[in-house]
Amino acid sequence: MSGILNSSIGRKFAMALSALFLMIFLLQHFTINLLSVFSEDTFNSVSHFMGTFWLVQYVFQPILIFGVIFHFVMGFVLEVKNRNARQISYAKNNGSANSSWMSRNMIWSGLAILAFIGLHFYDFWFPEINTKFIQGDMSGLLPNGEYRYFEELQHKFVDVWRVVLYCIAFVFLALHLLHGFSSAFQSTGANNKYTKGLQGFGKAYAIIIPLGFVFIALFHYFNH
């Protein structure tokens, strides 16, 4: 593993795989959150299952956390090495002529997303860990006997400042995904007759998923 990460191609390949893994998780996360728009009971039931099923909690969740950390650490490593390489390139030609603005500024969109993940953990993950593993309450129930997940979600979108921060973060996510999707497929060698179709899918994903999250945040803000 260390030998692979010591090569430029290996690092890009590992970065691409972690990106694709996180995109699959993002789609799953979006699908569950979207349920809150259509059915409070269904959202509560699915959220309770995901929050208590042992395979999700003790296998998938640690893998996800590792994937997030790995992706961002590898992103910073690649950014440092790319900047050093560009310093030499700029001395010979105009580097901006050979790369897009987004490809040269992935680090900034990545930092914005990292800050958002910190806020998201503060809003949802840390309270969830506290409730289940410190207080020892695995029931997921409110004092009135109803599941707490939908109410907690709506409560977080009462304040307009939090809604604005979430929406801004999703814009950065869209920008990050627009470049990251095509870059991930190129790094894994998926550059063939399906490339145009994959790029089209990537652009649709990069726009629809963040826009969907914005819709969910605004829906709960205006309907709490």
N, C-alpha and C positions, 0 to 999 in steps of 0.2 A: 504493500500500500504506500509506504513512504517513498519507494522508488518511483511509483507512478506520479506522486505529487511533486517530485523533484524536477520533473520535466514540464516544459511549457504546455505541450499538448495534453499531458496527463492532468495538469491543473485545470485547464479549460474543460476537459471532458468531465472531470469530477464536479466542477462548477455547474456544468450543463445538466448533469444528472440530478444534482441537488435542486436545481431550479425547476426541472420537470416534476420532481417529487413534490415540491412545495406548491406548484400550480395545481396538481391533483388534489392536494389537501384544501387549497383555496376554493376549488370548485365544490368540494364536499361541504365546506364550512358555509359557503354561500347558499347552497341548496337547503341546508338545515335552517339558516336564518330566514330564508325566504318563506319558509313554512309559517313563520310568525305573522306574516301579512295575511295569510289565507285562513289559518286555523290555530287558535290559541291552544286548544287541546292537543292537536297533533304535534305542534312545536314542543309543548311541555313533555309529551310522552317520548318523543325522539331525543330531546335534550337529556331527560332523565336516564334513558338507556345509554346514551353516549357517556354520561357522567358517572355511571355506576358499573358498566360492563367491564369485567376484569381485563379482557384483552385490549380494550381501548385505553384503559387507565394505566396499566402496568407494562404494556408492550408498545402500542402505537404512539401513546403520548410521549414517552421518553425518546422514541425514534424521531418523532416530529421535532422535539426540542433540540435534539442533536442536529437534525437537518437544518434548522433555522440558524443555529450557532455556526455550523460548518459553512453554510452558504455565505453568511456575512463575513466570517473570517477569511474565507477563500476569496471573496470579493475584494476585500482590502488588500490582500496579498497581490492579486492580479492587478489592482489599480496602481499600486506602488511600482510594480515591475513595468507596467505599460507606460507610466509617466516617465520612468527612467529611459525607456526605449524611445519615447516621443521626443525627449530632449535632444537625442541624436538625430532623429528624423527631421525635426524642425530646422536643424542647421543645414539640411540639404534641400528641403522642399516645404511647401505649405501643408502641414499635417491635416488641417481642417478641410482641405480639398479632397482628402481620401477617406474621411469618416464623418458621420453625422454628429450633430450637436449632442444628441442623446447618448451616443456611444462614448463620447468624451466626457460626459457628465453623469454617468451611471452611479458614481460614488455619492453624488448629492441626493439623487432620488432615493438611493439605498439608505442614506442616513435619515432622510425624512421618514421612510417606511420603518426604519429601526426605532425612531422616536415614537412613531405611532404604535408599534408593537408594545413598547414600554407602557404607553397610556392604556392600551387594550388589556394588558396583563393587570395593570392597576385597577381597571374597571371591572374585569370579569374573572381572570384566572386566579389572582391572589385571593379575592374573597371566596372563590369556589374551593380552593385548597384549604383555606382557614375553616370554612364551614364543614367540609367533609373529614379532614384529617386532623385538625386541631380541636374543633368542637365535637367532632365525632358524629355529626349528623349526616347520615347517608340517605335519609328519607326523601330529601328534596321537597319537603312540604312546608307550607306556611302554617301559622297557628289555626287558620280557618279550615285546614285540611286540603287546600288546593296546592298544586305544584307551584314553586316559586319562580321558575325560569322566565316565563313570559313577563311577569310583573317586574322582575329585576331588569330585564332588557328594556322595557318601556321607561323605567325609572332613570336609566342612564341617559335617555334622550329628552329629558325635560329641559335641561339648560341649553340655550341656543349656542353658547360658546363651544360646548362639547360637540354639538352637531356640526358646527362650522369646521372644527379641527378634524373631525372624521371625514368630512367631505373633501377638505384640502388633501388629506392623506391619501384618499382614494384617487385623486387626480394624479398625485405623484406615483401611485401604484400603476395607474394606466400608462404613464410615460415610461416607467421602468419596464413594464411588461411588453410594450410595443417594440422595444429594442431587444429585450432579454429573450423573448420567445424565438425569434428568428436566429439570434446568436446561439441559443442552446441547441437548436436543430443542426446548425452548421457545425458546431463543435462535436456533436455526436456522429457526424458523417452523413446525416440525412439530407443530402443535397443531390436530388435526382429528379425524375420526371414528376414527382409529387411535390416538389419544392414550392411551386406557386400556390398549390392548394393548401399546403401547410402554412405558408405565409398569410394567406387569406384567413385561414382559421385562427392563426395567432393574432392578427389584427382584430378580428371579431371578439376573441376571448379578452384581449387587452382593453377593449372598450366596454363590452357588455357586462363583464363581471364587476369591475369597479363602479360602473354606472348603476348596476343592480344594488350594490352595497349603499350607494348614495340614496337610492330610492328607499331602501329599507330604513335608513336613518331618518330621512325626511318623513316617511310614513308614520313612524312612531312619535316623532316630534309633534306632528300635527294631529295625532289621534290619541295622545296620552290622556 
